């Protein structure tokens, strides 16, 4: 415990700090609980998103295999040469208890094959639609898992602060307050005894 002068002003200041720390502890504890709830919610969504991504990828590759059977590998290779780059992804931020969670938005959601440049069949169009859905699923899973990482970091940080306040800072303030109060009582008793002794001497002198 840090040594502190046992004065009434210091006692008032330590009690004020104790109240402030206690309020901070309550706020951080509520924040931690809210972050954990948000984490569990996002974790559930992320798990479902991964399952959906797995299904979409399976469906996309199955569509490609089926299309290869119908139109042959040559047409698929020609089509693949005209595949555009994936559409741009916009990003916004959602603030959850001070944590910035990314939210992504695909600005272009149609398939990435430039059908205006080539003659394609329904089979190859199906491939474009299937893999476009896969890209959407990948982006969705990525944003949620990034959000989970940020929430974990903030939860751990908040947990350390809560523990520090509960186990170190607040107990130290209370110990200081108790120490100052005890020392002030001792000083008052000593002062009272000294005054009593002086009064007795003065009475004898009179």
C-alpha positions in Angstrom: 0.0 0.0 0.0 1.3 3.4 -0.9 2.2 5.6 2.1 0.0 8.6 2.5 -0.1 11.4 5.0 -2.9 10.9 7.5 -4.8 14.2 7.0 -8.5 14.8 6.7 -8.1 16.3 3.2 -6.3 13.1 2.1 -9.1 11.0 3.7 -11.7 13.0 1.7 -9.7 12.6 -1.5 -9.2 8.8 -1.0 -12.9 8.3 -0.3 -13.7 10.3 -3.5 -11.3 8.1 -5.5 -12.9 5.0 -4.0 -16.4 6.1 -5.2 -15.0 6.9 -8.6 -13.3 3.6 -8.9 -16.4 1.7 -7.8 -18.5 3.5 -10.4 -15.9 2.7 -13.0 -16.0 -1.0 -11.9 -19.7 -1.2 -12.3 -19.6 0.4 -15.8 -16.8 -1.8 -17.0 -18.6 -4.9 -15.6 -21.7 -4.0 -17.5 -19.6 -3.4 -20.6 -18.0 -6.8 -20.3 -21.3 -8.5 -20.0 -22.7 -6.7 -23.0 -19.6 -7.5 -25.1 -19.8 -11.2 -24.1 -23.5 -11.3 -25.2 -22.6 -9.7 -28.5 -19.7 -12.1 -28.9 -22.0 -15.1 -28.4 -24.6 -13.7 -30.8 -21.9 -13.1 -33.5 -20.3 -16.5 -32.8 -23.6 -18.3 -33.4 -24.1 -16.3 -36.6 -20.5 -17.0 -37.7 -21.0 -20.8 -37.1 -24.1 -20.8 -39.3 -22.3 -18.7 -41.9 -19.5 -21.2 -42.1 -21.9 -24.0 -42.6 -23.7 -22.1 -45.3 -20.4 -21.3 -47.0 -19.5 -25.0 -47.0 -22.8 -25.8 -48.6 -22.5 -23.0 -51.2 -18.9 -24.0 -52.1 -20.0 -27.6 -52.5 -22.9 -26.5 -54.7 -20.7 -24.3 -56.8 -18.1 -27.0 -57.5 -20.9 -29.5 -58.2 -22.5 -27.0 -60.7 -19.1 -26.7 -62.4 -18.7 -30.5 -62.6 -22.2 -30.8 -64.0 -21.6 -28.0 -66.5 -18.4 -29.6 -67.6 -20.3 -32.8 -68.4 -22.8 -30.9 -70.6 -20.7 -28.4 -72.4 -17.2 -29.8 -72.1 -14.0 -28.3 -70.6 -13.2 -26.2 -73.6 -16.2 -24.0 -73.3 -15.6 -23.6 -69.6 -12.0 -22.6 -70.2 -13.1 -20.0 -72.8 -15.7 -18.7 -70.3 -13.1 -18.6 -67.5 -10.9 -16.3 -69.7 -13.7 -13.7 -69.6 -14.3 -13.8 -65.8 -14.2 -10.3 -64.3 -12.5 -9.5 -61.1 -14.7 -9.7 -58.0 -16.9 -6.6 -57.5 -15.8 -3.9 -55.1 -16.5 -4.4 -51.4 -17.7 -1.4 -49.5 -17.2 -1.2 -45.7 -19.0 0.6 -42.9 -18.4 0.3 -39.2 -20.8 -0.6 -36.4 -19.9 0.7 -32.9 -20.6 -1.8 -30.1 -19.6 -0.5 -26.7 -16.7 1.3 -28.2 -15.6 -1.6 -30.4 -15.6 -0.9 -34.1 -17.1 -3.9 -35.9 -16.6 -3.9 -39.7 -19.7 -4.4 -41.9 -19.0 -5.2 -45.6 -21.3 -4.5 -48.6 -20.7 -5.9 -52.0 -21.3 -3.2 -54.5 -21.7 -5.6 -57.4 -23.5 -8.8 -56.8 -24.2 -10.3 -60.2 -22.0 -13.0 -61.5 -18.5 -12.0 -62.6 -18.6 -13.4 -66.1 -18.9 -10.8 -68.9 -21.6 -12.5 -70.9 -21.7 -9.6 -73.4 -18.3 -10.7 -74.8 -19.0 -14.4 -75.4 -21.8 -16.7 -76.3 -22.5 -18.9 -73.3 -24.9 -21.6 -72.3 -27.3 -21.8 -69.4 -24.8 -24.2 -67.8 -22.0 -21.7 -67.7 -24.3 -19.0 -66.4 -25.2 -21.3 -63.6 -21.5 -21.5 -62.7 -21.3 -17.7 -62.5 -24.3 -17.5 -60.2 -23.1 -20.3 -58.0 -19.6 -18.7 -57.5 -21.1 -15.3 -57.1 -23.1 -16.7 -54.1 -19.9 -18.3 -52.8 -18.1 -14.9 -52.8 -21.0 -13.3 -50.9 -20.8 -16.1 -48.3 -17.0 -15.7 -48.0 -17.3 -12.0 -47.4 -20.0 -12.5 -44.9 -18.0 -15.1 -42.9 -14.8 -12.9 -43.1 -16.6 -9.8 -41.7 -18.1 -11.8 -38.8 -14.8 -13.5 -37.9 -13.0 -10.1 -37.9 -15.7 -8.8 -35.6 -15.2 -11.8 -33.3 -11.5 -11.1 -33.1 -12.0 -7.5 -32.2 -14.6 -8.4 -29.6 -12.3 -11.0 -28.0 -9.5 -8.3 -27.7 -11.9 -5.8 -26.1 -13.4 -8.4 -23.7 -9.9 -9.4 -22.5 -8.9 -5.8 -22.1 -12.1 -5.0 -20.2 -11.7 -8.1 -18.0 -8.2 -7.1 -17.0 -9.4 -3.6 -16.0 -12.3 -5.1 -14.0 -10.0 -7.4 -12.2 -7.5 -4.7 -11.5 -10.2 -2.4 -10.0 -11.8 -5.3 -8.0 -8.6 -6.9 -6.7 -6.0 -4.1 -6.5 -7.2 -0.5 -6.9 -10.4 -0.5 -4.9 -8.9 -2.6 -2.0 -5.9 -0.3 -1.9 -8.1 2.8 -1.7 -10.1 1.2 1.1 -7.0 0.2 3.0 -5.7 3.8 2.7 -9.0 5.2 3.9 -8.9 2.8 6.9 -5.3 3.6 7.7 -5.9 7.4 7.6 -9.1 7.1 9.7 -7.2 5.0 12.3 -4.3 7.4 12.4 -6.6 10.4 12.7 -8.3 8.7 15.7 -4.9 8.1 17.3 -3.9 11.7 16.7 -7.2 12.9 18.2 -6.7 10.6 21.3 -3.2 11.8 21.7 -4.3 15.4 21.3 -7.1 14.9 23.8 -4.7 13.3 26.3 -2.2 16.1 25.8 -4.8 18.8 26.4 -6.1 16.9 29.5 -2.6 16.8 30.8 -2.0 20.5 30.2 -5.3 21.4 31.8 -4.4 19.4 34.9 -1.1 21.1 35.2 -2.7 24.5 34.8 -5.2 23.6 37.5 -2.4 22.6 39.9 -0.6 25.9 39.1 -3.7 27.9 39.9 
